[in-house]
Amino acid sequence: MNFLEKYITSEYLYNLLISIGSKILIGAAVLIIGLYLIKLLVNASKKVLSKAYDDATLITFLSSLLSIALKLILVISVLALIGIEMTSFIALFGAAGLAIGLAFQGTLANFAAGVLILLFRPFDVGDRIKSQDLNGKVKEIQVLYTILETDDNKRVVMPNNGVYSNIIFVNK
């Protein structure tokens, strides 16, 4: 009788399969139900936001951000429920977030400034503004940049961080 035959019996394998299989089935059920509930919650938040705000860009942005955050929390929870140790994964996510943040520092600054512009509305589409020695009418406010049309019909794409961090003269 060798080592495998002595310690790994069919009863042991059966109990191991039942234990692992039940955790995986419970995790799959929680994942499916969680994804369904996240979909319902995101749709409900879209309805609430559409009643509170009239801006489709802001509503789409906030609902997609909510969806991604909730799905990430759900996946981490399901993995912990199955029995996978999560401390190393969370540390890995933190390190990856730091690396991505440093790599995209300028883009993240434009993103943050775009969110602030969309939330606080120092100017709106159609307003005439002067910022960074540029004059023009605001055509679009995107998450990363603002588009102006100058008096000589040129299209200027300005990074939101530059717009938000400088003095803005607004003519309504």
MDTraj code that builds the backbone (N, CA, C; nanometers):
import mdtraj as md
import numpy as np

residues = "MET ASN PHE LEU GLU LYS TYR ILE THR SER GLU TYR LEU TYR ASN LEU LEU ILE SER ILE GLY SER LYS ILE LEU ILE GLY ALA ALA VAL LEU ILE ILE GLY LEU TYR LEU ILE LYS LEU LEU VAL ASN ALA SER LYS LYS VAL LEU SER LYS ALA TYR ASP ASP ALA THR LEU ILE THR PHE LEU SER SER LEU LEU SER ILE ALA LEU LYS LEU ILE LEU VAL ILE SER VAL LEU ALA LEU ILE GLY ILE GLU MET THR SER PHE ILE ALA LEU PHE GLY ALA ALA GLY LEU ALA ILE GLY LEU ALA PHE GLN GLY THR LEU ALA ASN PHE ALA ALA GLY VAL LEU ILE LEU LEU PHE ARG PRO PHE ASP VAL GLY ASP ARG ILE LYS SER GLN ASP LEU ASN GLY LYS VAL LYS GLU ILE GLN VAL LEU TYR THR ILE LEU GLU THR ASP ASP ASN LYS ARG VAL VAL MET PRO ASN ASN GLY VAL TYR SER ASN ILE ILE PHE VAL ASN LYS".split()
xyz = np.array([
    [0.0852, -0.1160, 0.0000],
    [0.0000, 0.0000, 0.0000],
    [0.0911, 0.1242, 0.0000],
    [0.0771, 0.2076, -0.1009],
    [0.1615, 0.3257, -0.1088],
    [0.0959, 0.4439, -0.0358],
    [0.1628, 0.5569, -0.0393],
    [0.1182, 0.6757, 0.0338],
    [-0.0205, 0.7220, -0.0103],
    [-0.0435, 0.7309, -0.1418],
    [-0.1722, 0.7784, -0.1923],
    [-0.2861, 0.6858, -0.1524],
    [-0.2655, 0.5584, -0.1627],
    [-0.3700, 0.4637, -0.1260],
    [-0.3978, 0.4653, 0.0238],
    [-0.2970, 0.4928, 0.1040],
    [-0.3133, 0.4915, 0.2485],
    [-0.3885, 0.6142, 0.2997],
    [-0.3575, 0.7347, 0.2465],
    [-0.4138, 0.8576, 0.3014],
    [-0.5254, 0.9183, 0.2169],
    [-0.5289, 0.8909, 0.0910],
    [-0.6334, 0.9464, 0.0056],
    [-0.7269, 0.8327, -0.0327],
    [-0.8350, 0.8274, 0.0400],
    [-0.9348, 0.7239, 0.0153],
    [-1.0484, 0.7819, -0.0651],
    [-1.1360, 0.6964, -0.1110],
    [-1.2517, 0.7442, -0.1865],
    [-1.3441, 0.8267, -0.0968],
    [-1.3506, 0.7929, 0.0307],
    [-1.4346, 0.8702, 0.1235],
    [-1.3777, 1.0114, 0.1403],
    [-1.2454, 1.0206, 0.1516],
    [-1.1801, 1.1501, 0.1636],
    [-1.2061, 1.2351, 0.0384],
    [-1.1899, 1.1771, -0.0787],
    [-1.2143, 1.2484, -0.2035],
    [-1.3596, 1.2919, -0.2155],
    [-1.4524, 1.2063, -0.1728],
    [-1.5955, 1.2386, -0.1768],
    [-1.6247, 1.3578, -0.0860],
    [-1.5726, 1.3563, 0.0361],
    [-1.5952, 1.4667, 0.1293],
    [-1.5317, 1.5959, 0.0791],
    [-1.4145, 1.5856, 0.0211],
    [-1.3478, 1.7024, -0.0356],
    [-1.4287, 1.7611, -0.1514],
    [-1.4795, 1.6764, -0.2376],
    [-1.5610, 1.7205, -0.3508],
    [-1.6892, 1.7871, -0.3042],
    [-1.7552, 1.7291, -0.2050],
    [-1.8779, 1.7880, -0.1517],
    [-1.8486, 1.9235, -0.0888],
    [-1.7414, 1.9326, -0.0123],
    [-1.7056, 2.0573, 0.0549],
    [-1.6739, 2.1681, -0.0465],
    [-1.5876, 2.1378, -0.1409],
    [-1.5489, 2.2378, -0.2405],
    [-1.6639, 2.2675, -0.3359],
    [-1.7336, 2.1649, -0.3774],
    [-1.8449, 2.1830, -0.4706],
    [-1.9563, 2.2677, -0.4127],
    [-1.9877, 2.2467, -0.2857],
    [-2.0938, 2.3266, -0.2247],
    [-2.0531, 2.4726, -0.2131],
    [-1.9264, 2.4998, -0.1816],
    [-1.8793, 2.6382, -0.1750],
    [-1.8868, 2.7052, -0.3121],
    [-1.8486, 2.6311, -0.4150],
    [-1.8526, 2.6869, -0.5501],
    [-1.9967, 2.7130, -0.5947],
    [-2.0880, 2.6208, -0.5646],
    [-2.2288, 2.6410, -0.6004],
    [-2.2883, 2.7599, -0.5266],
    [-2.2590, 2.7715, -0.3980],
    [-2.3092, 2.8863, -0.3215],
    [-2.2501, 3.0161, -0.3766],
    [-2.1213, 3.0147, -0.4076],
    [-2.0571, 3.1330, -0.4652],
    [-2.1168, 3.1716, -0.5995],
    [-2.1455, 3.0725, -0.6838],
    [-2.2067, 3.1006, -0.8145],
    [-2.3462, 3.1579, -0.7963],
    [-2.4228, 3.1042, -0.7010],
    [-2.5578, 3.1556, -0.6762],
    [-2.5520, 3.2991, -0.6250],
    [-2.4602, 3.3274, -0.5328],
    [-2.4454, 3.4636, -0.4811],
    [-2.4028, 3.5585, -0.5928],
    [-2.3140, 3.5131, -0.6803],
    [-2.2681, 3.5964, -0.7918],
    [-2.3834, 3.6292, -0.8866],
    [-2.4620, 3.5302, -0.9233],
    [-2.5740, 3.5533, -1.0159],
    [-2.6778, 3.6459, -0.9536],
    [-2.7140, 3.6187, -0.8292],
    [-2.8123, 3.7042, -0.7613],
    [-2.7558, 3.8451, -0.7431],
    [-2.6277, 3.8549, -0.7066],
    [-2.5647, 3.9855, -0.6890],
    [-2.5609, 4.0664, -0.8168],
    [-2.5275, 4.0031, -0.9293],
    [-2.5266, 4.0748, -1.0576],
    [-2.6659, 4.1240, -1.0945],
    [-2.7660, 4.0436, -1.0662],
    [-2.9045, 4.0844, -1.0927],
    [-2.9425, 4.2041, -1.0056],
    [-2.9074, 4.1985, -0.8760],
    [-2.9397, 4.3089, -0.7853],
    [-2.8628, 4.4361, -0.8221],
    [-2.7386, 4.4208, -0.8668],
    [-2.6612, 4.5369, -0.9113],
    [-2.7268, 4.6009, -1.0328],
    [-2.7739, 4.5189, -1.1257],
    [-2.8421, 4.5715, -1.2439],
    [-2.9672, 4.6498, -1.2041],
    [-3.0445, 4.5950, -1.1099],
    [-3.1636, 4.6651, -1.0615],
    [-3.1269, 4.7965, -0.9924],
    [-3.0234, 4.7928, -0.9104],
    [-2.9811, 4.9117, -0.8373],
    [-2.9290, 5.0202, -0.9311],
    [-2.8525, 4.9823, -1.0308],
    [-2.8001, 5.0798, -1.1267],
    [-2.9146, 5.1413, -1.2080],
    [-3.0104, 5.0589, -1.2502],
    [-3.1255, 5.1128, -1.3240],
    [-3.2077, 5.2071, -1.2368],
    [-3.2262, 5.1718, -1.1093],
    [-3.2997, 5.2594, -1.0182],
    [-3.2245, 5.3904, -0.9966],
    [-3.0911, 5.3810, -0.9853],
    [-3.0127, 5.5037, -0.9669],
    [-3.0192, 5.5923, -1.0916],
    [-3.0236, 5.5308, -1.2102],
    [-3.0394, 5.6100, -1.3329],
    [-3.1711, 5.6863, -1.3324],
    [-3.2782, 5.6211, -1.2874],
    [-3.4084, 5.6879, -1.2819],
    [-3.4073, 5.8032, -1.1825],
    [-3.3471, 5.7804, -1.0651],
    [-3.3407, 5.8858, -0.9634],
    [-3.2550, 6.0015, -1.0130],
    [-3.1405, 5.9699, -1.0724],
    [-3.0527, 6.0749, -1.1237],
    [-3.1160, 6.1516, -1.2385],
    [-3.1921, 6.0834, -1.3243],
    [-3.2557, 6.1532, -1.4366],
    [-3.3641, 6.2485, -1.3890],
    [-3.4246, 6.2183, -1.2732],
    [-3.5219, 6.3122, -1.2159],
    [-3.4520, 6.4297, -1.1498],
    [-3.3345, 6.4057, -1.0910],
    [-3.2625, 6.5108, -1.0204],
    [-3.1798, 6.5981, -1.1152],
    [-3.1215, 6.5372, -1.2192],
    [-3.0351, 6.6089, -1.3127],
    [-3.0865, 6.5906, -1.4543],
    [-3.0571, 6.6907, -1.5359],
    [-3.1013, 6.6853, -1.6748],
    [-2.9844, 6.6571, -1.7692],
    [-2.8746, 6.6087, -1.7151],
    [-2.7533, 6.5897, -1.7927],
    [-2.7275, 6.4409, -1.8153],
    [-2.7393, 6.3970, -1.9394],
    [-2.7206, 6.2552, -1.9725],
    [-2.5765, 6.2107, -1.9499],
    [-2.4800, 6.2998, -1.9722],
    [-2.3393, 6.2645, -1.9521],
    [-2.3118, 6.2319, -1.8064],
    [-2.3606, 6.3151, -1.7176],
    [-2.3398, 6.2934, -1.5746],
    [-2.4087, 6.1663, -1.5274],
    [-2.5290, 6.1422, -1.5746],
    [-2.6047, 6.0234, -1.5350],
    [-2.5333, 5.8967, -1.5812],
    [-2.4881, 5.8945, -1.7051],
    [-2.4170, 5.7777, -1.7580],
    [-2.2869, 5.7541, -1.6826],
    [-2.2138, 5.8606, -1.6569],
    [-2.0869, 5.8489, -1.5866],
    [-2.1064, 5.7937, -1.4451],
    [-2.1976, 5.8522, -1.3696],
    [-2.2193, 5.8091, -1.2318],
    [-2.2744, 5.6669, -1.2235],
    [-2.3638, 5.6304, -1.3146],
    [-2.4196, 5.4949, -1.3101],
    [-2.3147, 5.3902, -1.3488],
    [-2.2284, 5.4206, -1.4441],
    [-2.1232, 5.3241, -1.4790],
    [-2.0203, 5.3126, -1.3668],
    [-1.9894, 5.4229, -1.3001],
    [-1.8982, 5.4197, -1.1862],
    [-1.9571, 5.3356, -1.0732],
    [-2.0859, 5.3522, -1.0456],
    [-2.1537, 5.2726, -0.9432],
    [-2.1527, 5.1246, -0.9794],
    [-2.1797, 5.0939, -1.1044],
    [-2.1828, 4.9550, -1.1497],
    [-2.0471, 4.8877, -1.1344],
    [-1.9407, 4.9549, -1.1745],
    [-1.8067, 4.8971, -1.1640],
    [-1.7680, 4.8757, -1.0178],
    [-1.7951, 4.9738, -0.9335],
    [-1.7596, 4.9617, -0.7914],
    [-1.8357, 4.8470, -0.7255],
    [-1.9658, 4.8353, -0.7523],
    [-2.0448, 4.7285, -0.6915],
    [-2.0040, 4.5909, -0.7428],
    [-1.9716, 4.5804, -0.8704],
    [-1.9273, 4.4515, -0.9242],
    [-1.7927, 4.4100, -0.8660],
    [-1.7033, 4.5053, -0.8447],
    [-1.5747, 4.4737, -0.7836],
    [-1.5945, 4.4242, -0.6401],
    [-1.6805, 4.4909, -0.5654],
    [-1.7099, 4.4477, -0.4280],
    [-1.7744, 4.3098, -0.4287],
    [-1.8637, 4.2840, -0.5230],
    [-1.9300, 4.1537, -0.5322],
    [-1.8296, 4.0418, -0.5606],
    [-1.7400, 4.0637, -0.6549],
    [-1.6412, 3.9604, -0.6899],
    [-1.5503, 3.9310, -0.5707],
    [-1.5060, 4.0357, -0.5017],
    [-1.4213, 4.0149, -0.3837],
    [-1.4982, 3.9374, -0.2767],
    [-1.6245, 3.9705, -0.2579],
    [-1.7063, 3.9015, -0.1575],
    [-1.7276, 3.7546, -0.1939],
    [-1.7535, 3.7266, -0.3201],
    [-1.7754, 3.5880, -0.3639],
    [-1.6477, 3.5069, -0.3490],
    [-1.5339, 3.5650, -0.3846],
    [-1.4075, 3.4932, -0.3678],
    [-1.3788, 3.4638, -0.2207],
    [-1.4116, 3.5586, -0.1334],
    [-1.3941, 3.5348, 0.0103],
    [-1.4914, 3.4284, 0.0588],
    [-1.6126, 3.4269, 0.0053],
    [-1.7129, 3.3271, 0.0429],
    [-1.6695, 3.1863, 0.0018],
    [-1.6065, 3.1755, -0.1119],
    [-1.5589, 3.0455, -0.1597],
    [-1.4453, 2.9944, -0.0712],
    [-1.3714, 3.0871, -0.0117],
    [-1.2651, 3.0448, 0.0774],
    [-1.1273, 3.0907, 0.0351],
    [-1.1207, 3.1758, -0.0636],
    [-0.9926, 3.2275, -0.1093],
    [-0.9519, 3.3426, -0.0177],
    [-0.8293, 3.3420, 0.0286],
    [-0.7789, 3.4470, 0.1170],
    [-0.7681, 3.5774, 0.0379],
    [-0.8318, 3.6823, 0.0882],
    [-0.8439, 3.8052, 0.0106],
    [-0.7397, 3.9112, 0.0449],
    [-0.6660, 3.8963, 0.1520],
    [-0.5715, 4.0018, 0.1889],
    [-0.4655, 4.0241, 0.0820],
    [-0.4174, 3.9185, 0.0219],
    [-0.3159, 3.9361, -0.0826],
    [-0.3761, 3.9988, -0.2077],
    [-0.5014, 3.9629, -0.2406],
    [-0.5670, 4.0236, -0.3571],
    [-0.5924, 4.1725, -0.3349],
    [-0.6357, 4.2086, -0.2147],
    [-0.6627, 4.3491, -0.1851],
    [-0.5322, 4.4291, -0.1882],
    [-0.4249, 4.3721, -0.1363],
    [-0.2942, 4.4385, -0.1440],
    [-0.2507, 4.4541, -0.2894],
    [-0.2769, 4.3527, -0.3715],
    [-0.2433, 4.3588, -0.5137],
    [-0.3252, 4.4672, -0.5839],
    [-0.4556, 4.4751, -0.5519],
    [-0.5397, 4.5811, -0.6102],
    [-0.4894, 4.7189, -0.5685],
    [-0.4485, 4.7329, -0.4433],
    [-0.3957, 4.8609, -0.3959],
    [-0.2689, 4.9004, -0.4679],
    [-0.1776, 4.8055, -0.4847],
    [-0.0525, 4.8338, -0.5557],
    [-0.0789, 4.8655, -0.7023],
    [-0.1704, 4.7916, -0.7644],
    [-0.2043, 4.8190, -0.9044],
    [-0.2696, 4.9562, -0.9174],
    [-0.3558, 4.9909, -0.8230],
    [-0.4193, 5.1229, -0.8250],
    [-0.3180, 5.2351, -0.8122],
    [-0.2209, 5.2163, -0.7256],
    [-0.1153, 5.3163, -0.7102],
    [-0.0329, 5.3297, -0.8379],
    [0.0036, 5.2174, -0.8979],
    [0.0824, 5.2211, -1.0219],
    [0.0041, 5.2875, -1.1348],
    [-0.1230, 5.2519, -1.1463],
    [-0.2060, 5.3128, -1.2510],
    [-0.2240, 5.4610, -1.2249],
    [-0.2445, 5.4970, -1.0984],
    [-0.2595, 5.6379, -1.0622],
    [-0.1374, 5.7203, -1.0962],
    [-0.0198, 5.6654, -1.0708],
    [0.1027, 5.7376, -1.1040],
    [0.1238, 5.7448, -1.2548],
    [0.0884, 5.6394, -1.3258],
    [0.1059, 5.6382, -1.4712],
    [0.0106, 5.7354, -1.5402],
    [-0.1096, 5.7454, -1.4874],
    [-0.2117, 5.8312, -1.5495],
    [-0.2393, 5.9551, -1.4659],
    [-0.1379, 6.0109, -1.4052],
    [-0.1554, 6.1234, -1.3155],
    [-0.2236, 6.2414, -1.3844],
    [-0.1795, 6.2777, -1.5014],
    [-0.2399, 6.3893, -1.5738],
    [-0.3824, 6.3599, -1.6164],
    [-0.4047, 6.2386, -1.6638],
    [-0.5391, 6.2000, -1.7063],
    [-0.6348, 6.1974, -1.5882],
    [-0.5870, 6.1470, -1.4740],
    [-0.6719, 6.1440, -1.3550],
    [-0.7017, 6.2850, -1.3053],
    [-0.6060, 6.3764, -1.3197],
    [-0.6319, 6.5159, -1.2820],
    [-0.7385, 6.5757, -1.3733],
    [-0.7328, 6.5466, -1.5027],
    [-0.8361, 6.5939, -1.5956],
    [-0.9709, 6.5307, -1.5639],
    [-0.9695, 6.4035, -1.5289],
    [-1.0918, 6.3324, -1.4922],
    [-1.1554, 6.3948, -1.3684],
    [-1.0745, 6.4191, -1.2647],
    [-1.1261, 6.4788, -1.1413],
    [-1.1804, 6.6194, -1.1679],
    [-1.1083, 6.6969, -1.2469],
    [-1.1556, 6.8309, -1.2806],
    [-1.2841, 6.8245, -1.3626],
    [-1.2950, 6.7263, -1.4521],
    [-1.4182, 6.7092, -1.5295],
    [-1.5365, 6.6755, -1.4411],
    [-1.5142, 6.5902, -1.3432],
    [-1.6216, 6.5566, -1.2486],
    [-1.6640, 6.6813, -1.1716],
    [-1.5659, 6.7604, -1.1273],
    [-1.5982, 6.8831, -1.0540],
    [-1.6729, 6.9831, -1.1414],
    [-1.6340, 6.9946, -1.2670],
    [-1.7053, 7.0845, -1.3585],
    [-1.8486, 7.0363, -1.3788],
    [-1.8662, 6.9055, -1.3967],
    [-2.0009, 6.8522, -1.4163],
    [-2.0878, 6.8658, -1.2913],
    [-2.0267, 6.8557, -1.1742],
    [-2.1042, 6.8651, -1.0502],
    [-2.1334, 7.0093, -1.0101],
    [-2.0318, 7.0953, -1.0117],
    [-2.0486, 7.2315, -0.9611],
    [-2.0919, 7.3315, -1.0668],
    [-2.0802, 7.2994, -1.1923],
    [-2.1282, 7.3818, -1.3036],
    [-2.0816, 7.5274, -1.2982],
    [-1.9506, 7.5524, -1.3007],
    [-1.9077, 7.6922, -1.3070],
    [-1.9475, 7.7558, -1.4410],
    [-1.9678, 7.6746, -1.5409],
    [-2.0179, 7.7199, -1.6707],
    [-2.0949, 7.6054, -1.7344],
    [-2.1769, 7.6378, -1.8320],
    [-2.2584, 7.5384, -1.9009],
    [-2.2300, 7.5426, -2.0504],
    [-2.2813, 7.4442, -2.1209],
    [-2.2718, 7.4437, -2.2666],
    [-2.3490, 7.5651, -2.3183],
    [-2.2874, 7.6388, -2.4092],
    [-2.3485, 7.7587, -2.4642],
    [-2.2949, 7.8870, -2.4026],
    [-2.2326, 7.8802, -2.2856],
    [-2.1735, 7.9985, -2.2227],
    [-2.0469, 8.0388, -2.2971],
    [-2.0183, 8.1680, -2.2926],
    [-1.8917, 8.2178, -2.3464],
    [-1.7965, 8.2289, -2.2278],
    [-1.6793, 8.1673, -2.2409],
    [-1.5821, 8.1711, -2.1321],
    [-1.4468, 8.2177, -2.1829],
    [-1.3664, 8.2638, -2.0890],
    [-1.2261, 8.2942, -2.1164],
    [-1.1461, 8.2203, -2.0108],
    [-1.0568, 8.1339, -2.0569],
    [-0.9710, 8.0581, -1.9677],
    [-0.8411, 8.0286, -2.0417],
    [-0.7307, 8.0383, -1.9733],
    [-0.5995, 8.0119, -2.0309],
    [-0.5747, 8.0976, -2.1555],
    [-0.6150, 8.2225, -2.1503],
    [-0.5993, 8.3175, -2.2610],
    [-0.6744, 8.2756, -2.3876],
    [-0.7758, 8.1924, -2.3726],
    [-0.8588, 8.1525, -2.4856],
    [-1.0018, 8.1989, -2.4608],
    [-1.0636, 8.2554, -2.5649],
    [-1.2034, 8.2984, -2.5590],
    [-1.2850, 8.2088, -2.6491],
    [-1.4060, 8.1783, -2.6080],
    [-1.4914, 8.1016, -2.6966],
    [-1.6205, 8.0591, -2.6307],
    [-1.7020, 7.9995, -2.7126],
    [-1.8308, 7.9481, -2.6680],
    [-1.8154, 7.7993, -2.6382],
    [-1.8646, 7.7561, -2.5231],
    [-1.8517, 7.6164, -2.4827],
    [-1.9458, 7.5321, -2.5687],
    [-1.8886, 7.4381, -2.6428],
    [-1.9667, 7.3476, -2.7266],
    [-1.9963, 7.2164, -2.6558],
    [-1.8957, 7.1628, -2.5842],
    [-1.9119, 7.0349, -2.5127],
    [-1.8305, 7.0381, -2.3859],
    [-1.8847, 6.9701, -2.2834],
    [-1.8097, 6.9456, -2.1612],
    [-1.8013, 6.7947, -2.1458],
    [-1.6826, 6.7414, -2.1689],
    [-1.6604, 6.5977, -2.1563],
    [-1.5944, 6.5701, -2.0222],
    [-1.5768, 6.4444, -1.9909],
    [-1.5167, 6.4076, -1.8630],
    [-1.3698, 6.4467, -1.8575],
    [-1.2969, 6.4401, -1.9691],
    [-1.1548, 6.4711, -1.9689],
    [-1.1210, 6.6074, -2.0288],
    [-1.2081, 6.6649, -2.1095],
    [-1.1769, 6.7898, -2.1758],
    [-1.3039, 6.8698, -2.2040],
    [-1.2812, 6.9996, -2.2309],
    [-1.3887, 7.0916, -2.2674],
    [-1.3586, 7.1438, -2.4072],
    [-1.4615, 7.1500, -2.4906],
    [-1.4439, 7.1956, -2.6284],
    [-1.5038, 7.3354, -2.6424],
    [-1.4210, 7.4281, -2.6923],
    [-1.4641, 7.5654, -2.7187],
    [-1.4658, 7.5901, -2.8684],
    [-1.5529, 7.6806, -2.9094],
    [-1.5495, 7.7319, -3.0466],
    [-1.5130, 7.8786, -3.0368],
    [-1.3992, 7.9154, -3.0949],
    [-1.3502, 8.0524, -3.0848],
    [-1.4277, 8.1430, -3.1786],
    [-1.4014, 8.2739, -3.1656],
    [-1.4698, 8.3722, -3.2496],
    [-1.4358, 8.3571, -3.3976],
    [-1.3177, 8.3030, -3.4277],
    [-1.2790, 8.2820, -3.5670],
    [-1.3098, 8.1388, -3.6124],
    [-1.4099, 8.0748, -3.5488],
    [-1.4622, 7.9422, -3.5836],
    [-1.3580, 7.8308, -3.5771],
    [-1.2675, 7.8403, -3.4813],
    [-1.1734, 7.7316, -3.4576],
    [-1.2213, 7.6514, -3.3379],
    [-1.1969, 7.5239, -3.3446],
    [-1.2353, 7.4333, -3.2359],
    [-1.1142, 7.4120, -3.1457],
    [-1.1305, 7.4410, -3.0160],
    [-1.0223, 7.4289, -2.9195],
    [-1.0619, 7.3231, -2.8166],
    [-0.9756, 7.2248, -2.7989],
    [-0.9971, 7.1211, -2.6983],
    [-0.9043, 7.1523, -2.5811],
    [-0.9651, 7.1833, -2.4661],
    [-0.8881, 7.2229, -2.3483],
    [-0.8993, 7.1142, -2.2419],
    [-0.7873, 7.0710, -2.1842],
    [-0.7948, 6.9740, -2.0751],
    [-0.8683, 7.0348, -1.9558],
    [-0.9544, 6.9558, -1.8934],
    [-1.0362, 7.0069, -1.7837],
    [-0.9531, 7.0537, -1.6649],
    [-0.8391, 6.9919, -1.6395],
    [-0.7568, 7.0345, -1.5279],
    [-0.7085, 7.1777, -1.5489],
    [-0.6704, 7.2106, -1.6711],
    [-0.6284, 7.3472, -1.7019],
    [-0.7420, 7.4459, -1.6907],
    [-0.8613, 7.4051, -1.7323],
    [-0.9771, 7.4932, -1.7243],
    [-1.0149, 7.5173, -1.5789],
    [-1.0242, 7.4096, -1.5011],
    [-1.0751, 7.4201, -1.3647],
    [-0.9742, 7.4826, -1.2689],
    [-0.8444, 7.4659, -1.2956],
    [-0.7445, 7.5163, -1.2031],
    [-0.7051, 7.6612, -1.2322],
    [-0.7565, 7.7199, -1.3395],
    [-0.7288, 7.8597, -1.3735],
    [-0.8527, 7.9447, -1.3527],
    [-0.8328, 8.0743, -1.3633],
    [-0.9460, 8.1679, -1.3521],
    [-1.0316, 8.1524, -1.4777],
    [-1.1625, 8.1474, -1.4564],
    [-1.2574, 8.1331, -1.5674],
    [-1.3467, 8.2561, -1.5672],
    [-1.3506, 8.3268, -1.6793],
    [-1.4445, 8.4376, -1.6953],
    [-1.5632, 8.3838, -1.7745],
    [-1.6827, 8.3954, -1.7185],
    [-1.8022, 8.3399, -1.7797],
    [-1.8967, 8.4514, -1.8193],
    [-1.9395, 8.4494, -1.9450],
    [-2.0442, 8.5395, -1.9941],
    [-2.1634, 8.4539, -2.0311],
    [-2.2731, 8.4708, -1.9611],
    [-2.3934, 8.3906, -1.9868],
    [-2.4658, 8.4408, -2.1086],
])
top = md.Topology()
chain = top.add_chain()
for i, resn in enumerate(residues, 1):
    res = top.add_residue(resn, chain, resSeq=i)
    for name in ("N", "CA", "C"):
        top.add_atom(name, md.element.get_by_symbol(name[0]), res)
traj = md.Trajectory(xyz[None], top)
